[in-house]
């Protein structure tokens, strides 16, 4: 099956070899306090910094998922409230979860087909963290990297947290423009699910110390102490950390990957624009996700596309939330092969043009 599901999606083609190497080297059974693990963790972080242009003074942490990072931010970096900017289901879920722990947190919801303007962002004085979903997987939109920079310049005295679950390792991001970046690895990293990354600025680390929450295994202050020795507060997904190290070692620098992602995105947009029976869910180029595409049509047609794709050996993403029945989502992640894209496009052209 060719997998274009927007996560978990197609894994890097070298994963089978890397997993066999991990078994032969005993990685799958090493102690997470051992020198062997520390060396893997240290090497993984070195590769992440090198390939993703992570600033030298930013800290990298391993989590179970991006969803866990919502918890870490809520209990380690917020005392009073946060301010959430979102236009889709995942951003809204992050907001709703944070409100359970901090009821005074507020949010600004904008339309999925609207290009956000800076004057719409009005952060309350008591909000300590501004929370953004850079790439909204549910509706295939993005907040441009440049816009995050504008928010950074306007709110220099606030922490900025950014969900980049469907874009980290797929596009080039200016990491200095925010204090917390987080993602899971089952999308642009091309890895099996079960591992997340959290990247924090020195300001975020200092604020966590000020908040002083150490009541949880994943309190950021405790994570900081352990990561001084490249360790974790818990038994981590050692295999996936090893796989991440191997994938990043073989990966080009993010600028090269970004250009490849953007070129493929433009190819997909041009291809899909030739169809009259369906169209892109969002028609504004500046806010279209580069890594996830969504097409909309009537429910019968969309259902037919999903069914026939499965019969042709192609897994496409179903719609999400209010778009569940009338959209198809297509991953544009780095691990997907050019020949697989051609097969998928041929499927659309033969059956739906």
C-alpha positions as CSV (number, residue, x, y, z in Angstrom):
1,X,0.0,0.0,0.0
2,X,1.2,3.5,-0.8
3,X,0.6,5.7,2.3
4,X,-0.4,9.3,1.8
5,X,-2.2,9.5,5.2
6,X,-1.1,12.7,7.0
7,X,0.3,10.9,9.9
8,X,1.2,8.3,10.8
9,X,2.4,8.2,7.3
10,X,5.1,6.5,5.1
11,X,8.3,5.8,7.0
12,X,11.7,6.5,5.7
13,X,12.7,3.7,3.3
14,X,15.8,2.9,5.4
15,X,13.9,2.2,8.6
16,X,13.9,-1.7,8.0
17,X,17.7,-1.6,7.8
18,X,18.0,0.7,10.8
19,X,15.7,-1.5,12.9
20,X,17.8,-4.6,12.0
21,X,20.9,-2.7,12.9
22,X,19.3,-1.7,16.3
23,X,18.5,-5.4,17.0
24,X,22.0,-6.6,16.0
25,X,23.6,-3.8,18.1
26,X,21.5,-4.6,21.1
27,X,19.8,-1.1,21.1
28,X,16.3,-2.6,21.6
29,X,17.3,-3.8,25.1
30,X,19.8,-1.3,26.5
31,X,19.3,0.4,29.8
32,X,18.2,4.1,29.4
33,X,20.7,5.0,32.1
34,X,23.6,3.3,30.4
35,X,26.5,5.0,28.6
36,X,25.3,3.4,25.4
37,X,22.0,5.2,25.6
38,X,23.6,8.5,26.6
39,X,25.8,8.2,23.5
40,X,22.8,7.6,21.2
41,X,20.9,10.5,22.8
42,X,23.9,12.8,22.5
43,X,24.5,11.9,18.9
44,X,20.8,12.3,18.1
45,X,20.7,15.8,19.5
46,X,23.9,16.7,17.6
47,X,22.3,15.6,14.3
48,X,19.0,17.4,15.1
49,X,20.9,20.7,15.7
50,X,23.0,20.3,12.6
51,X,20.2,19.4,10.2
52,X,17.3,21.5,11.5
53,X,19.4,24.6,12.4
54,X,18.4,24.5,16.1
55,X,20.1,27.3,17.9
56,X,23.0,26.3,20.1
57,X,21.4,27.7,23.3
58,X,18.1,25.9,22.8
59,X,17.4,22.7,24.6
60,X,16.0,19.5,23.1
61,X,13.8,17.1,25.0
62,X,12.2,13.7,24.1
63,X,8.5,13.2,24.9
64,X,6.0,10.5,24.0
65,X,4.1,12.8,21.5
66,X,3.2,16.3,20.7
67,X,0.0,15.9,22.8
68,X,2.1,15.3,25.9
69,X,3.8,18.6,25.3
70,X,0.4,20.3,25.8
71,X,0.6,18.9,29.3
72,X,4.2,19.9,29.9
73,X,3.5,23.5,28.8
74,X,0.3,23.8,30.9
75,X,1.9,22.6,34.1
76,X,5.4,23.9,33.7
77,X,5.1,27.2,31.9
78,X,1.7,28.6,32.8
79,X,0.8,30.0,36.2
80,X,-2.3,32.1,35.3
81,X,-3.3,31.7,31.7
82,X,-2.3,31.3,28.0
83,X,-3.6,32.8,24.8
84,X,-4.3,30.4,21.9
85,X,-4.6,31.3,18.2
86,X,-6.2,28.6,16.1
87,X,-8.3,27.8,13.0
88,X,-8.8,24.0,13.2
89,X,-9.4,21.0,15.4
90,X,-5.9,20.4,16.7
91,X,-5.3,24.0,17.8
92,X,-8.8,24.0,19.4
93,X,-8.0,20.7,21.2
94,X,-4.8,22.2,22.6
95,X,-6.8,25.2,23.8
96,X,-9.5,23.1,25.4
97,X,-7.0,20.8,27.2
98,X,-5.1,23.8,28.6
99,X,-8.4,25.3,29.8
100,X,-9.0,22.3,32.0
101,X,-5.8,23.1,33.9
102,X,-6.0,26.9,33.5
103,X,-9.7,28.0,33.2
104,X,-8.6,31.7,32.6
105,X,-6.8,30.8,29.4
106,X,-8.4,32.5,26.3
107,X,-8.3,31.9,22.6
108,X,-8.8,33.5,19.2
109,X,-10.4,31.4,16.6
110,X,-10.1,32.5,13.0
111,X,-11.5,30.9,9.8
112,X,-9.5,28.3,7.9
113,X,-9.8,30.3,4.7
114,X,-8.7,33.6,6.3
115,X,-5.1,35.0,6.2
116,X,-4.4,36.1,9.8
117,X,-3.5,39.7,10.4
118,X,-1.3,40.9,13.2
119,X,-3.8,43.4,14.5
120,X,-6.2,40.5,15.2
121,X,-3.8,39.2,17.9
122,X,-4.6,40.9,21.2
123,X,-2.9,39.0,23.9
124,X,-4.3,39.7,27.4
125,X,-1.8,41.1,29.9
126,X,-2.0,38.1,32.2
127,X,-1.3,35.5,29.5
128,X,2.2,34.2,29.9
129,X,2.3,32.0,26.8
130,X,1.1,32.6,23.2
131,X,0.1,29.3,21.7
132,X,0.1,28.8,17.9
133,X,-0.6,25.9,15.6
134,X,1.8,26.5,12.7
135,X,0.5,23.7,10.6
136,X,-3.1,22.7,11.1
137,X,-3.4,19.1,9.9
138,X,-7.2,19.0,10.1
139,X,-7.7,21.6,7.3
140,X,-4.3,21.8,5.6
141,X,-3.5,25.4,6.5
142,X,-0.4,27.0,7.9
143,X,0.6,30.2,9.8
144,X,3.5,31.4,7.7
145,X,6.9,31.4,9.4
146,X,7.2,35.2,8.7
147,X,4.0,35.8,10.6
148,X,5.4,34.1,13.7
149,X,8.3,36.5,13.4
150,X,5.9,39.4,13.5
151,X,4.3,38.1,16.7
152,X,7.7,37.7,18.2
153,X,8.6,41.3,17.5
154,X,5.3,42.6,18.9
155,X,5.3,40.5,22.1
156,X,8.9,40.4,23.2
157,X,8.0,39.8,26.8
158,X,5.9,36.6,26.3
159,X,6.8,33.1,25.7
160,X,5.6,31.7,22.3
161,X,4.8,28.0,21.9
162,X,4.3,26.5,18.4
163,X,2.9,23.2,17.4
164,X,4.8,22.1,14.3
165,X,3.7,18.4,14.3
166,X,3.1,18.3,10.6
167,X,5.9,20.6,9.5
168,X,9.1,20.1,11.6
169,X,11.7,18.4,9.5
170,X,9.7,19.2,6.4
171,X,10.0,22.9,6.0
172,X,12.6,25.5,7.2
173,X,11.5,27.4,10.3
174,X,13.1,30.3,12.1
175,X,13.4,28.7,15.5
176,X,14.6,31.9,17.2
177,X,11.1,33.4,16.6
178,X,9.5,31.2,19.4
179,X,10.4,29.7,22.7
180,X,8.8,26.2,22.5
181,X,8.5,24.2,19.4
182,X,7.1,20.7,19.5
183,X,6.2,17.8,17.1
184,X,5.8,14.1,16.8
185,X,8.0,12.0,14.5
186,X,5.4,10.1,12.5
187,X,5.0,12.8,9.9
188,X,7.9,14.7,8.3
189,X,10.6,12.8,10.1
190,X,9.3,9.6,8.5
191,X,9.4,7.5,11.7
192,X,7.0,5.2,13.5
193,X,4.7,6.9,16.0
194,X,5.6,6.9,19.7
195,X,8.2,9.7,20.0
196,X,7.9,13.5,20.3
197,X,10.4,16.4,20.4
198,X,10.2,19.6,22.4
199,X,12.7,22.4,21.7
200,X,13.0,25.2,24.2
201,X,14.7,28.5,24.4
202,X,16.8,29.6,27.4
203,X,13.9,32.0,28.3
204,X,11.5,29.0,28.5
205,X,13.9,27.1,30.7
206,X,14.3,30.0,33.0
207,X,10.5,30.6,33.2
208,X,10.0,26.9,34.1
209,X,12.4,27.3,37.0
210,X,10.4,30.4,38.1
211,X,7.1,28.5,38.0
212,X,8.9,25.7,39.9
213,X,6.5,22.9,39.2
214,X,8.2,19.5,40.0
215,X,5.1,17.5,40.8
216,X,5.1,15.4,37.6
217,X,7.5,13.0,35.9
218,X,7.4,15.3,32.9
219,X,7.7,18.6,34.7
220,X,10.1,20.7,32.6
221,X,12.4,21.5,35.4
222,X,13.0,17.8,36.1
223,X,13.4,17.2,32.4
224,X,16.1,19.9,32.3
225,X,18.1,18.3,35.1
226,X,18.1,14.9,33.4
227,X,18.9,16.2,30.0
228,X,22.1,17.8,31.3
229,X,23.4,14.2,31.0
230,X,21.3,13.4,27.8
231,X,18.9,11.4,29.8
232,X,15.1,11.4,30.4
233,X,13.0,11.4,33.6
234,X,11.3,8.2,32.4
235,X,12.0,5.1,30.3
236,X,12.0,6.6,26.8
237,X,11.3,5.1,23.4
238,X,15.0,4.1,22.9
239,X,14.4,2.4,19.6
240,X,12.8,5.5,18.0
241,X,15.5,7.8,19.4
242,X,18.1,5.5,17.7
243,X,16.0,5.6,14.5
244,X,15.7,9.3,14.7
245,X,19.5,9.6,15.0
246,X,20.1,7.4,12.0
247,X,17.5,9.2,9.8
248,X,18.8,12.6,10.7
249,X,22.4,11.6,10.1
250,X,21.4,10.6,6.5
251,X,19.1,13.6,5.9
252,X,20.2,16.7,4.1
253,X,20.1,20.1,5.8
254,X,16.6,21.5,6.2
255,X,17.0,24.1,3.5
256,X,17.4,21.3,0.9
257,X,14.4,19.5,2.3
258,X,12.3,22.7,2.4
259,X,13.0,23.3,-1.3
260,X,12.0,19.7,-2.2
261,X,8.8,20.0,-0.1
262,X,7.9,23.3,-1.7
263,X,8.6,22.0,-5.2
264,X,6.4,19.0,-4.6
265,X,3.7,21.2,-3.1
266,X,3.6,23.4,-6.1
267,X,3.4,20.3,-8.4
268,X,0.4,19.0,-6.4
269,X,-1.4,22.4,-6.5
270,X,-0.9,22.6,-10.3
271,X,-2.0,19.0,-10.8
272,X,-5.1,19.3,-8.6
273,X,-6.2,22.6,-10.2
274,X,-6.9,20.8,-13.4
275,X,-9.9,18.9,-12.0
276,X,-13.4,20.3,-12.1
277,X,-15.1,17.8,-9.8
278,X,-13.2,18.9,-6.7
279,X,-10.9,21.7,-5.6
280,X,-8.5,22.6,-2.8
281,X,-10.2,23.3,0.5
282,X,-8.2,26.5,0.9
283,X,-7.6,28.8,-2.1
284,X,-5.2,31.2,-0.4
285,X,-1.6,30.3,-1.4
286,X,0.0,32.2,1.5
287,X,-1.8,30.0,4.1
288,X,-1.9,26.6,2.4
289,X,0.1,24.0,4.2
290,X,3.2,22.8,2.2
291,X,3.1,19.4,3.9
292,X,-0.6,18.5,3.9
293,X,-3.1,19.1,1.1
294,X,-6.8,18.9,1.4
295,X,-9.3,18.7,-1.5
296,X,-13.1,19.1,-1.1
297,X,-16.0,17.8,-3.1
298,X,-19.5,16.4,-2.6
299,X,-19.7,13.6,-0.1
300,X,-20.5,10.9,-2.7
301,X,-17.5,11.8,-4.8
302,X,-15.1,12.0,-1.8
303,X,-16.4,8.6,-0.5
304,X,-15.8,7.1,-4.0
305,X,-12.2,8.5,-4.0
306,X,-11.4,6.9,-0.7
307,X,-12.9,3.6,-1.7
308,X,-11.3,3.3,-5.1
309,X,-7.9,4.5,-3.8
310,X,-7.9,1.7,-1.2
311,X,-8.7,-0.8,-4.0
312,X,-5.8,0.6,-6.0
313,X,-3.4,0.2,-3.0
314,X,-3.3,3.8,-2.0
315,X,-4.1,5.1,1.5
316,X,-5.4,8.7,1.4
317,X,-6.2,10.8,4.5
318,X,-9.9,11.1,5.4
319,X,-11.3,14.5,6.3
320,X,-11.2,15.6,9.9
321,X,-13.8,17.2,12.1
322,X,-16.4,19.2,10.2
323,X,-14.6,18.3,7.0
324,X,-14.7,14.6,7.6
325,X,-17.2,13.7,4.9
326,X,-16.3,16.1,2.1
327,X,-12.5,16.2,2.0
328,X,-9.5,14.1,1.2
329,X,-6.2,14.9,2.8
330,X,-2.9,14.1,1.0
331,X,0.5,14.0,2.9
332,X,3.4,15.7,1.2
333,X,6.1,14.5,3.6
334,X,9.8,14.0,2.7
335,X,9.8,10.2,3.0
336,X,7.3,9.8,0.2
337,X,8.9,8.8,-3.1
338,X,8.6,10.6,-6.4
339,X,7.4,7.5,-8.1
340,X,4.7,7.1,-5.5
341,X,3.4,10.6,-6.1
342,X,3.3,9.8,-9.8
343,X,1.3,6.6,-9.1
344,X,-1.1,8.6,-6.9
345,X,-1.6,11.3,-9.5
346,X,-2.2,8.8,-12.2
347,X,-4.9,7.3,-10.0
348,X,-6.7,10.6,-9.9
349,X,-6.2,11.3,-13.6
350,X,-7.6,8.0,-14.7
351,X,-10.6,7.9,-12.5
352,X,-11.7,11.5,-11.8
353,X,-10.6,13.9,-14.5
